[in-house]
Amino acid sequence: MKRELKKEQTRTRIKEAALSLFAEQGYEHTSVESIAKQAGVAKGTFFNYFASKDELLCDLQTIIAINEVTKLGEMTGPLVPRFQLLIFQLVKQFALSKPLSRALFQAMLGSSGALETHNTMLDALKDVLLPLVIQAQENGEIRRDMPAGMVAQQAFQAYFGTMIIWSMEENDEPLDNRMAMTFELFFKGIAAT
């Protein structure tokens, strides 16, 4: 038990160090070496927990998303405007470039272990999101003829699908514009009539 606790503490220190450095220096200017140094671990130890800096960022995005969705549940008022704001804030918080977005997807899909980790994190996010979707259905904001799990799954597909297509295109349209349009259409599609 002590060994597992120590591993989790080390993983947490690495994540906290990365968040701090990304906020200070930006993602591109933060090296694995600086993350390891700030966390008080060897560079090799970093790679025991994360295959790459991209994989670490993917992990952090999911954790932040889970925390933000949890906060949504603690607020009062209609869910849809709060959820739209959350999407906008997440996209702004992780100002991803197209090459970085492609690297994230490569990291996510590059190995069965990374994909399994990502899917586990998505399941955790879905567990936090489902009660909010159910609440919005009960409040009459979202259609009731669609299962809550399907609505959550469609939200993930809209988010990741938009990111993938955006990252492959050569135009300079900001991701937040594209995401805003996607979710405007998404929420119109699930709105109660």
N, CA, C and O of each residue as an XYZ file, in Angstrom:
772
protein
N       0.817     -1.193      0.000
C       0.000      0.000      0.000
C       0.864      1.261      0.000
O       0.561      2.229     -0.698
N       1.945      1.241      0.792
C       2.834      2.395      0.859
C       3.455      2.677     -0.511
O       3.607      3.832     -0.910
N       3.808      1.612     -1.221
C       4.428      1.776     -2.532
C       3.462      2.442     -3.516
O       3.860      3.334     -4.266
N       2.205      2.019     -3.517
C       1.198      2.609     -4.404
C       0.959      4.076     -4.049
O       0.811      4.915     -4.938
N       0.920      4.384     -2.763
C       0.734      5.760     -2.312
C       1.901      6.624     -2.770
O       1.708      7.744     -3.243
N       3.109      6.097     -2.627
C       4.298      6.849     -3.047
C       4.270      7.098     -4.557
O       4.623      8.185     -5.016
N       3.851      6.095     -5.325
C       3.763      6.258     -6.776
C       2.747      7.339     -7.138
O       2.994      8.167     -8.014
N       1.614      7.324     -6.461
C       0.575      8.322     -6.742
C       1.049      9.720     -6.351
O       0.753     10.693     -7.046
N       1.782      9.824     -5.246
C       2.320     11.122     -4.826
C       3.334     11.652     -5.845
O       3.354     12.845     -6.145
N       4.169     10.760     -6.371
C       5.153     11.165     -7.379
C       4.440     11.632     -8.646
O       4.795     12.660     -9.222
N       3.446     10.882     -9.071
C       2.663     11.251    -10.260
C       2.007     12.628    -10.059
O       1.999     13.456    -10.970
N       1.465     12.857     -8.878
C       0.831     14.139     -8.565
C       1.852     15.269     -8.586
O       1.569     16.349     -9.105
N       3.044     15.031     -8.022
C       4.095     16.065     -8.031
C       4.492     16.429     -9.457
O       4.704     17.602     -9.762
N       4.592     15.438    -10.324
C       4.944     15.689    -11.725
C       3.861     16.536    -12.388
O       4.169     17.493    -13.098
N       2.605     16.191    -12.161
C       1.499     16.949    -12.751
C       1.478     18.383    -12.236
O       1.310     19.324    -13.012
N       1.646     18.545    -10.947
C       1.639     19.892    -10.359
C       2.792     20.733    -10.896
O       2.621     21.917    -11.187
N       3.961     20.122    -11.026
C       5.118     20.829    -11.572
C       4.847     21.241    -13.014
O       5.157     22.365    -13.410
N       4.275     20.343    -13.792
C       3.973     20.644    -15.193
C       2.963     21.784    -15.298
O       3.152     22.709    -16.088
N       1.908     21.723    -14.515
C       0.900     22.792    -14.544
C       1.528     24.140    -14.224
O       1.253     25.137    -14.892
N       2.360     24.163    -13.214
C       3.025     25.398    -12.809
C       3.925     25.933    -13.925
O       3.892     27.122    -14.242
N       4.714     25.060    -14.507
C       5.637     25.484    -15.558
C       4.910     25.857    -16.844
O       5.293     26.817    -17.513
N       3.869     25.113    -17.197
C       3.090     25.462    -18.394
C       2.483     26.850    -18.231
O       2.444     27.636    -19.178
N       2.008     27.144    -17.019
C       1.405     28.458    -16.760
C       2.461     29.564    -16.836
O       2.190     30.649    -17.352
N       3.659     29.290    -16.324
C       4.740     30.291    -16.316
C       5.379     30.491    -17.676
O       5.552     31.621    -18.132
N       5.730     29.380    -18.325
C       6.566     29.426    -19.524
C       5.830     29.080    -20.805
O       6.322     29.351    -21.900
N       4.656     28.483    -20.675
C       3.962     27.961    -21.843
C       4.390     26.529    -22.105
O       5.457     26.095    -21.669
N       3.552     25.804    -22.818
C       3.806     24.390    -23.091
C       5.079     24.195    -23.909
O       5.934     23.384    -23.552
N       5.201     24.938    -25.003
C       6.317     24.749    -25.935
C       7.682     24.984    -25.280
O       8.662     24.325    -25.630
N       7.743     25.920    -24.336
C       9.023     26.288    -23.720
C       9.333     25.491    -22.452
O      10.338     25.739    -21.786
N       8.478     24.547    -22.129
C       8.698     23.725    -20.941
C       9.237     22.369    -21.376
O       8.621     21.671    -22.181
N      10.376     22.015    -20.839
C      10.991     20.730    -21.201
C      10.656     19.664    -20.159
O      10.271     19.975    -19.031
N      10.810     18.418    -20.556
C      10.636     17.311    -19.625
C      11.641     17.442    -18.487
O      11.325     17.146    -17.335
N      12.850     17.885    -18.811
C      13.883     18.050    -17.784
C      13.448     19.062    -16.724
O      13.637     18.839    -15.528
N      12.859     20.184    -17.175
C      12.444     21.199    -16.199
C      11.264     20.714    -15.358
O      11.166     21.048    -14.177
N      10.376     19.934    -15.955
C       9.256     19.368    -15.190
C       9.793     18.417    -14.122
O       9.386     18.477    -12.961
N      10.711     17.538    -14.529
C      11.292     16.578    -13.589
C      12.023     17.303    -12.459
O      11.884     16.942    -11.290
N      12.794     18.318    -12.810
C      13.537     19.071    -11.793
C      12.586     19.731    -10.801
O      12.786     19.642     -9.590
N      11.541     20.399    -11.322
C      10.569     21.073    -10.447
C       9.851     20.061     -9.544
O       9.522     20.367     -8.398
N       9.613     18.854    -10.072
C       8.921     17.815     -9.291
C       9.858     17.109     -8.318
O       9.406     16.369     -7.444
N      11.157     17.334     -8.468
C      12.129     16.689     -7.583
C      12.358     15.228     -7.914
O      12.615     14.409     -7.032
N      12.259     14.906     -9.223
C      12.486     13.531     -9.664
C      13.487     13.529    -10.811
O      13.745     14.562    -11.428
N      14.038     12.375    -11.082
C      14.952     12.241    -12.216
C      14.145     12.220    -13.515
O      12.966     11.868    -13.525
N      14.804     12.604    -14.606
C      14.134     12.605    -15.907
C      13.591     11.205    -16.238
O      12.495     11.069    -16.781
N      14.357     10.189    -15.909
C      13.907      8.811    -16.159
C      12.650      8.472    -15.381
O      11.805      7.712    -15.854
N      12.529      9.033    -14.192
C      11.325      8.800    -13.386
C      10.110      9.393    -14.080
O       9.032      8.799    -14.069
N      10.282     10.559    -14.681
C       9.177     11.155    -15.447
C       8.643     10.143    -16.444
O       7.432      9.949    -16.550
N       9.549      9.493    -17.180
C       9.145      8.557    -18.227
C       8.585      7.247    -17.676
O       7.998      6.467    -18.426
N       8.755      6.996    -16.386
C       8.078      5.852    -15.766
C       6.580      6.119    -15.631
O       5.783      5.186    -15.543
N       6.206      7.390    -15.616
C       4.812      7.777    -15.405
C       4.125      8.267    -16.683
O       2.921      8.079    -16.852
N       4.884      8.888    -17.574
C       4.329      9.446    -18.802
C       5.268      9.140    -19.960
O       6.483      9.288    -19.834
N       4.710      8.716    -21.081
C       5.531      8.396    -22.248
C       6.129      9.649    -22.875
O       7.183      9.591    -23.508
N       5.451     10.783    -22.696
C       5.919     12.023    -23.300
C       5.253     13.212    -22.610
O       4.329     13.052    -21.812
N       5.737     14.388    -22.933
C       5.124     15.613    -22.429
C       3.702     15.747    -22.982
O       2.810     16.256    -22.302
N       3.500     15.290    -24.212
C       2.166     15.335    -24.820
C       1.170     14.476    -24.043
O       0.034     14.886    -23.806
N       1.608     13.286    -23.652
C       0.731     12.400    -22.873
C       0.383     13.046    -21.529
O      -0.753     12.950    -21.064
N       1.352     13.693    -20.920
C       1.118     14.391    -19.656
C       0.076     15.498    -19.844
O      -0.826     15.648    -19.020
N       0.200     16.268    -20.920
C      -0.766     17.332    -21.177
C      -2.168     16.769    -21.371
O      -3.142     17.341    -20.882
N      -2.272     15.667    -22.072
C      -3.568     15.016    -22.284
C      -4.171     14.628    -20.943
O      -5.361     14.840    -20.709
N      -3.362     14.068    -20.072
C      -3.805     13.680    -18.729
C      -4.277     14.912    -17.957
O      -5.329     14.884    -17.317
N      -3.501     15.985    -18.020
C      -3.857     17.212    -17.300
C      -5.163     17.813    -17.820
O      -5.984     18.278    -17.030
N      -5.361     17.807    -19.128
C      -6.588     18.349    -19.698
C      -7.811     17.623    -19.143
O      -8.813     18.250    -18.798
N      -7.720     16.317    -19.061
C      -8.855     15.540    -18.569
C      -9.115     15.828    -17.105
O     -10.266     15.983    -16.698
N      -8.058     15.903    -16.310
C      -8.215     16.182    -14.881
C      -8.848     17.560    -14.680
O      -9.751     17.718    -13.858
N      -8.375     18.544    -15.426
C      -8.936     19.889    -15.310
C     -10.392     19.888    -15.755
O     -11.236     20.530    -15.131
N     -10.685     19.169    -16.832
C     -12.071     19.082    -17.310
C     -12.964     18.452    -16.246
O     -14.075     18.930    -16.014
N     -12.499     17.389    -15.598
C     -13.288     16.736    -14.538
C     -13.535     17.723    -13.401
O     -14.654     17.825    -12.898
N     -12.498     18.446    -12.995
C     -12.661     19.425    -11.912
C     -13.657     20.518    -12.292
O     -14.485     20.921    -11.475
N     -13.576     20.991    -13.525
C     -14.470     22.062    -13.968
C     -15.911     21.572    -14.090
O     -16.841     22.295    -13.734
N     -16.104     20.354    -14.588
C     -17.462     19.798    -14.688
C     -18.032     19.583    -13.290
O     -19.225     19.795    -13.070
N     -17.192     19.166    -12.346
C     -17.639     19.010    -10.956
C     -18.108     20.353    -10.403
O     -19.132     20.420     -9.723
N     -17.368     21.418    -10.689
C     -17.772     22.759    -10.239
C     -19.106     23.165    -10.861
O     -19.921     23.821    -10.211
N     -19.334     22.775    -12.123
C     -20.612     23.071    -12.784
C     -21.782     22.517    -11.981
O     -22.822     23.162    -11.846
N     -21.596     21.325    -11.457
C     -22.652     20.682    -10.684
C     -22.969     21.404     -9.390
O     -24.068     21.269     -8.853
N     -22.019     22.167     -8.887
C     -22.211     22.895     -7.633
C     -22.885     24.251     -7.841
O     -23.311     24.888     -6.878
N     -22.982     24.691     -9.093
C     -23.597     25.980     -9.402
C     -25.096     25.798     -9.645
O     -25.574     24.701     -9.935
N     -25.810     26.898     -9.519
C     -27.243     26.858     -9.779
C     -27.539     27.528    -11.112
O     -26.706     28.251    -11.660
N     -28.721     27.280    -11.617
C     -29.145     27.888    -12.867
C     -29.076     26.903    -14.014
O     -28.683     25.751    -13.832
N     -29.459     27.358    -15.199
C     -29.479     26.472    -16.365
C     -28.095     25.914    -16.675
O     -27.090     26.615    -16.557
N     -28.056     24.657    -17.067
C     -26.797     23.971    -17.343
C     -26.179     24.398    -18.672
O     -24.969     24.607    -18.750
N     -26.983     24.527    -19.703
C     -26.447     24.731    -21.051
C     -25.523     25.946    -21.138
O     -24.414     25.806    -21.654
N     -25.919     27.135    -20.662
C     -24.982     28.266    -20.752
C     -23.697     28.038    -19.951
O     -22.619     28.465    -20.362
N     -23.820     27.368    -18.813
C     -22.623     27.099    -17.994
C     -21.705     26.111    -18.710
O     -20.483     26.243    -18.658
N     -22.294     25.127    -19.373
C     -21.503     24.130    -20.089
C     -20.808     24.769    -21.291
O     -19.652     24.456    -21.578
N     -21.506     25.660    -21.993
C     -20.886     26.364    -23.116
C     -19.696     27.191    -22.640
O     -18.652     27.210    -23.291
N     -19.849     27.867    -21.513
C     -18.758     28.648    -20.948
C     -17.585     27.742    -20.580
O     -16.429     28.097    -20.812
N     -17.875     26.586    -20.014
C     -16.826     25.637    -19.652
C     -16.018     25.220    -20.879
O     -14.788     25.216    -20.840
N     -16.698     24.874    -21.959
C     -16.000     24.468    -23.186
C     -15.088     25.605    -23.649
O     -13.926     25.379    -23.986
N     -15.620     26.817    -23.662
C     -14.848     27.981    -24.092
C     -13.618     28.164    -23.196
O     -12.521     28.422    -23.691
N     -13.801     28.031    -21.874
C     -12.682     28.212    -20.939
C     -11.622     27.128    -21.121
O     -10.426     27.416    -21.067
N     -12.050     25.886    -21.337
C     -11.081     24.802    -21.530
C     -10.253     25.030    -22.778
O      -9.038     24.829    -22.768
N     -10.903     25.450    -23.856
C     -10.180     25.697    -25.102
C      -9.207     26.860    -24.917
O      -8.082     26.807    -25.413
N      -9.627     27.903    -24.214
C      -8.757     29.058    -23.973
C      -7.593     28.697    -23.045
O      -6.462     29.138    -23.251
N      -7.889     27.884    -22.016
C      -6.866     27.526    -21.035
C      -5.734     26.729    -21.683
O      -4.561     26.909    -21.357
N      -6.110     25.854    -22.597
C      -5.107     25.060    -23.313
C      -5.064     25.572    -24.741
O      -5.602     24.948    -25.656
N      -4.419     26.711    -24.919
C      -4.324     27.313    -26.248
C      -3.443     26.410    -27.106
O      -2.225     26.578    -27.167
N      -4.074     25.467    -27.755
C      -3.345     24.460    -28.506
C      -3.059     24.939    -29.926
O      -3.924     25.495    -30.603
N      -1.847     24.713    -30.347
C      -1.513     24.952    -31.741
C      -1.904     23.699    -32.523
O      -2.151     22.644    -31.939
N      -1.955     23.825    -33.827
C      -2.301     22.658    -34.649
C      -1.255     21.544    -34.507
O      -1.631     20.382    -34.356
N       0.047     21.865    -34.549
C       1.030     20.787    -34.366
C       0.919     20.128    -32.980
O       1.073     18.913    -32.856
N       0.655     20.922    -31.953
C       0.515     20.353    -30.610
C      -0.722     19.466    -30.535
O      -0.677     18.398    -29.926
N      -1.814     19.890    -31.142
C      -3.028     19.074    -31.151
C      -2.775     17.748    -31.844
O      -3.203     16.698    -31.364
N      -2.078     17.795    -32.978
C      -1.764     16.540    -33.682
C      -0.873     15.655    -32.820
O      -1.042     14.436    -32.790
N       0.076     16.272    -32.118
C       0.964     15.499    -31.236
C       0.178     14.855    -30.103
O       0.461     13.723    -29.711
N      -0.816     15.580    -29.573
C      -1.646     15.011    -28.510
C      -2.399     13.777    -28.996
O      -2.468     12.762    -28.303
N      -2.960     13.881    -30.191
C      -3.688     12.729    -30.723
C      -2.746     11.571    -31.029
O      -3.112     10.410    -30.843
N      -1.541     11.874    -31.495
C      -0.561     10.817    -31.725
C      -0.198     10.134    -30.408
O      -0.083      8.910    -30.344
N      -0.020     10.939    -29.360
C       0.308     10.372    -28.049
C      -0.843      9.518    -27.537
O      -0.629      8.432    -26.999
N      -2.066     10.013    -27.708
C      -3.256      9.308    -27.233
C      -3.466      7.989    -27.956
O      -3.826      6.983    -27.345
N      -3.238      8.002    -29.261
C      -3.549      6.834    -30.086
C      -2.320      5.995    -30.395
O      -2.422      4.960    -31.053
N      -1.150      6.441    -29.919
C       0.107      5.816    -30.299
C       0.390      4.463    -29.690
O       1.182      3.694    -30.235
N      -0.234      4.160    -28.582
C       0.001      2.852    -27.960
C      -1.267      2.416    -27.249
O      -2.108      3.238    -26.886
N      -1.390      1.125    -27.058
C      -2.593      0.624    -26.386
C      -2.639      1.105    -24.938
O      -3.722      1.338    -24.402
N      -1.485      1.257    -24.303
C      -1.450      1.756    -22.922
C      -1.932      3.188    -22.819
O      -2.711      3.524    -21.927
N      -1.467      4.042    -23.738
C      -1.890      5.446    -23.732
C      -3.375      5.551    -24.043
O      -4.081      6.358    -23.438
N      -3.850      4.748    -24.976
C      -5.266      4.766    -25.330
C      -6.122      4.288    -24.166
O      -7.183      4.849    -23.894
N      -5.659      3.259    -23.488
C      -6.392      2.752    -22.318
C      -6.452      3.812    -21.216
O      -7.496      4.002    -20.592
N      -5.341      4.497    -20.980
C      -5.316      5.573    -19.981
C      -6.283      6.680    -20.359
O      -7.038      7.168    -19.519
N      -6.258      7.074    -21.627
C      -7.156      8.127    -22.089
C      -8.622      7.706    -21.936
O      -9.451      8.496    -21.484
N      -8.937      6.474    -22.308
C     -10.314      5.989    -22.188
C     -10.765      5.920    -20.735
O     -11.928      6.190    -20.435
N      -9.864      5.564    -19.836
C     -10.186      5.541    -18.409
C     -10.508      6.947    -17.921
O     -11.451      7.146    -17.155
N      -9.720      7.923    -18.370
C      -9.979      9.306    -17.975
C     -11.291      9.810    -18.566
O     -12.028     10.536    -17.900
N     -11.593      9.436    -19.805
C     -12.873      9.825    -20.401
C     -14.049      9.208    -19.650
O     -15.090      9.843    -19.485
N     -13.878      7.972    -19.200
C     -14.935      7.336    -18.396
C     -15.157      8.103    -17.096
O     -16.294      8.278    -16.658
N     -14.061      8.561    -16.480
C     -14.188      9.345    -15.245
C     -14.895     10.669    -15.527
O     -15.722     11.115    -14.732
N     -14.573     11.290    -16.650
C     -15.237     12.539    -17.030
C     -16.718     12.293    -17.304
O     -17.572     13.096    -16.926
N     -17.007     11.192    -17.955
C     -18.405     10.849    -18.251
C     -19.181     10.626    -16.954
O     -20.341     11.026    -16.848
N     -18.553      9.995    -15.976
C     -19.208      9.754    -14.680
C     -19.587     11.062    -13.993
O     -20.606     11.128    -13.305
N     -18.778     12.098    -14.174
C     -19.054     13.403    -13.569
C     -20.099     14.166    -14.390
O     -20.918     14.902    -13.840
N     -20.056     13.978    -15.717
C     -20.954     14.707    -16.617
C     -22.379     14.143    -16.619
O     -23.339     14.906    -16.726
N     -22.528     12.829    -16.502
C     -23.852     12.197    -16.603
C     -24.897     12.759    -15.641
O     -26.017     13.030    -16.075
N     -24.587     12.946    -14.356
C     -25.610     13.517    -13.470
C     -26.068     14.913    -13.896
O     -27.224     15.280    -13.686
N     -25.163     15.685    -14.491
C     -25.538     17.016    -14.957
C     -26.467     16.939    -16.165
O     -27.410     17.721    -16.282
N     -26.196     15.997    -17.056
C     -27.068     15.811    -18.219
C     -28.451     15.360    -17.753
O     -29.472     15.843    -18.242
N     -28.469     14.433    -16.804
C     -29.752     13.957    -16.266
C     -30.511     15.109    -15.618
O     -31.719     15.250    -15.810
N     -29.802     15.928    -14.853
C     -30.427     17.088    -14.214
C     -30.998     18.040    -15.266
O     -32.112     18.541    -15.115
N     -30.231     18.288    -16.334
C     -30.698     19.178    -17.399
C     -31.922     18.579    -18.105
O     -32.816     19.312    -18.528
N     -31.960     17.263    -18.231
C     -33.137     16.619    -18.823
C     -34.344     16.780    -17.906
O     -35.450     17.063    -18.367
N     -34.126     16.601    -16.617
C     -35.224     16.742    -15.652
C     -35.718     18.181    -15.576
O     -36.899     18.420    -15.320
N     -34.817     19.147    -15.797
C     -35.187     20.562    -15.771
C     -35.834     21.018    -17.076
O     -36.311     22.149    -17.176
N     -35.850     20.135    -18.074
C     -36.465     20.480    -19.351
C     -35.562     21.257    -20.293
O     -36.047     21.837    -21.265
N     -34.247     21.283    -20.027
C     -33.310     21.983    -20.906
C     -32.884     21.121    -22.088
O     -32.673     21.618    -23.194
N     -32.763     19.827    -21.837
C     -32.245     18.890    -22.834
C     -33.321     17.839    -23.109
O     -34.071     17.437    -22.220
N     -33.368     17.412    -24.364
C     -34.327     16.397    -24.778
C     -34.247     15.164    -23.882
O     -33.165     14.741    -23.474
N     -35.398     14.610    -23.592
C     -35.456     13.405    -22.769
C     -35.495     12.133    -23.607
O     -35.342     11.034    -23.075
N     -35.698     12.275    -24.915
C     -35.792     11.096    -25.766
C     -34.420     10.523    -26.123
O     -34.331      9.507    -26.813
N     -33.359     11.169    -25.657
C     -31.996     10.678    -25.865
C     -31.427     10.269    -24.505
O     -31.457     11.065    -23.566
N     -30.912      9.050    -24.383
C     -30.307      8.655    -23.100
C     -29.165      9.607    -22.716
O     -28.433     10.088    -23.581
N     -29.025      9.869    -21.426
C     -27.988     10.785    -20.926
C     -26.592     10.346    -21.367
O     -25.755     11.181    -21.709
N     -26.346      9.054    -21.357
C     -25.041      8.541    -21.797
C     -24.759      8.880    -23.251
O     -23.623      9.181    -23.617
N     -25.806      8.830    -24.085
C     -25.646      9.173    -25.498
C     -25.330     10.660    -25.665
O     -24.503     11.034    -26.496
N     -25.987     11.499    -24.878
C     -25.727     12.942    -24.940
C     -24.273     13.216    -24.555
O     -23.584     13.980    -25.231
N     -23.811     12.599    -23.478
C     -22.417     12.784    -23.045
C     -21.454     12.300    -24.126
O     -20.470     12.974    -24.429
N     -21.733     11.142    -24.704
C     -20.878     10.597    -25.764
C     -20.836     11.535    -26.967
O     -19.773     11.747    -27.552
N     -21.969     12.091    -27.332
C     -22.021     13.029    -28.464
C     -21.224     14.299    -28.155
O     -20.599     14.874    -29.047
N     -21.245     14.734    -26.894
C     -20.455     15.909    -26.510
C     -18.962     15.624    -26.693
O     -18.226     16.473    -27.195
N     -18.515     14.436    -26.290
C     -17.108     14.064    -26.472
C     -16.760     14.018    -27.957
O     -15.711     14.508    -28.376
N     -17.656     13.422    -28.747
C     -17.414     13.319    -30.183
C     -17.343     14.708    -30.826
O     -16.510     14.953    -31.698
N     -18.216     15.604    -30.391
C     -18.193     16.963    -30.935
C     -16.873     17.642    -30.586
O     -16.267     18.297    -31.434
N     -16.426     17.490    -29.340
C     -15.197     18.133    -28.885
C     -13.968     17.582    -29.617
O     -13.206     18.333    -30.225
N     -13.793     16.269    -29.547
C     -12.598     15.671    -30.143
C     -12.650     15.703    -31.666
O     -11.620     15.890    -32.314
N     -13.826     15.526    -32.239
C     -13.957     15.608    -33.691
C     -13.583     16.985    -34.203
O     -12.893     17.115    -35.214
N     -14.039     18.006    -33.504
C     -13.700     19.378    -33.889
C     -12.200     19.599    -33.789
O     -11.596     20.196    -34.680
N     -11.598     19.121    -32.706
C     -10.145     19.296    -32.543
C      -9.370     18.590    -33.649
O      -8.419     19.147    -34.197
N      -9.776     17.365    -33.978
C      -9.043     16.607    -35.003
C      -9.133     17.307    -36.362
O      -8.117     17.540    -37.017
N     -10.355     17.639    -36.778
C     -10.534     18.281    -38.085
C      -9.799     19.619    -38.124
O      -9.106     19.921    -39.096
N      -9.949     20.425    -37.063
C      -9.273     21.722    -36.993
C      -7.756     21.550    -37.114
O      -7.100     22.304    -37.833
N      -7.204     20.563    -36.413
C      -5.745     20.388    -36.415
C      -5.212     19.939    -37.772
O      -4.034     20.138    -38.069
N      -6.065     19.335    -38.598
C      -5.617     18.859    -39.916
C      -5.710     19.938    -40.992
O      -5.040     19.843    -42.020
N      -6.526     20.955    -40.769
C      -6.727     21.986    -41.779
C      -5.574     22.979    -41.803
O      -4.873     23.155    -40.806
N      -5.384     23.619    -42.938
C      -4.270     24.551    -43.083
C      -4.657     26.005    -42.827
O      -3.787     26.876    -42.848
N      -5.939     26.292    -42.587
C      -6.345     27.686    -42.362
C      -5.936     28.143    -40.966
O      -5.479     27.343    -40.149
N      -6.105     29.425    -40.703
C      -5.686     30.015    -39.429
C      -6.846     30.279    -38.478
O      -6.690     31.029    -37.514
N      -7.990     29.685    -38.726
C      -9.144     29.916    -37.852
C      -8.817     29.442    -36.434
O      -8.339     28.323    -36.251
N      -9.071     30.287    -35.429
C      -8.806     29.875    -34.047
C      -9.718     28.710    -33.623
O     -10.875     28.623    -34.036
N      -9.174     27.838    -32.803
C      -9.937     26.691    -32.328
C     -11.167     27.129    -31.538
O     -12.214     26.488    -31.632
N     -11.064     28.207    -30.762
C     -12.214     28.611    -29.957
C     -13.400     29.018    -30.821
O     -14.546     28.780    -30.440
N     -13.147     29.630    -31.984
C     -14.244     29.960    -32.897
C     -14.930     28.689    -33.396
O     -16.156     28.587    -33.407
N     -14.113     27.734    -33.805
C     -14.661     26.479    -34.333
C     -15.432     25.722    -33.253
O     -16.513     25.189    -33.504
N     -14.865     25.684    -32.059
C     -15.511     24.959    -30.963
C     -16.828     25.639    -30.583
O     -17.812     24.957    -30.298
N     -16.856     26.968    -30.577
C     -18.087     27.697    -30.252
C     -19.190     27.350    -31.249
O     -20.337     27.141    -30.856
N     -18.851     27.289    -32.528
C     -19.842     26.954    -33.546
C     -20.323     25.513    -33.393
O     -21.518     25.234    -33.488
N     -19.389     24.613    -33.158
C     -19.747     23.198    -32.988
C     -20.729     23.028    -31.844
O     -21.741     22.340    -31.979
N     -20.423     23.662    -30.710
C     -21.284     23.453    -29.548
C     -22.578     24.257    -29.615
O     -23.559     23.895    -28.967
N     -22.596     25.321    -30.374
C     -23.870     26.003    -30.604
C     -24.807     25.053    -31.344
O     -25.975     24.923    -30.980
N     -24.300     24.395    -32.377
C     -25.100     23.420    -33.117
C     -25.455     22.208    -32.244
O     -26.577     21.704    -32.287
N     -24.481     21.755    -31.457
C     -24.703     20.614    -30.569
C     -25.862     20.907    -29.604
O     -26.780     20.099    -29.464
N     -25.808     22.055    -28.951
C     -26.847     22.367    -27.962
C     -28.205     22.623    -28.610
O     -29.241     22.337    -28.010
N     -28.207     23.154    -29.819
C     -29.483     23.286    -30.540
C     -30.070     21.912    -30.817
O     -31.283     21.717    -30.732
N     -29.210     20.967    -31.146
C     -29.671     19.614    -31.460
C     -30.222     18.840    -30.278
O     -31.092     17.986    -30.445
N     -29.720     19.133    -29.083
C     -30.206     18.386    -27.899
C     -31.192     19.184    -27.067
O     -31.685     18.693    -26.051
N     -31.492     20.425    -27.489
C     -32.406     21.275    -26.722
C     -33.806     20.671    -26.697
O     -34.283     20.112    -27.684
N     -34.439     20.801    -25.556
C     -35.833     20.368    -25.435
C     -36.704     21.323    -26.255
O     -36.465     22.531    -26.280
N     -37.699     20.774    -26.914
C     -38.552     21.635    -27.755
C     -39.867     21.945    -27.089
O     -40.696     22.654    -27.659
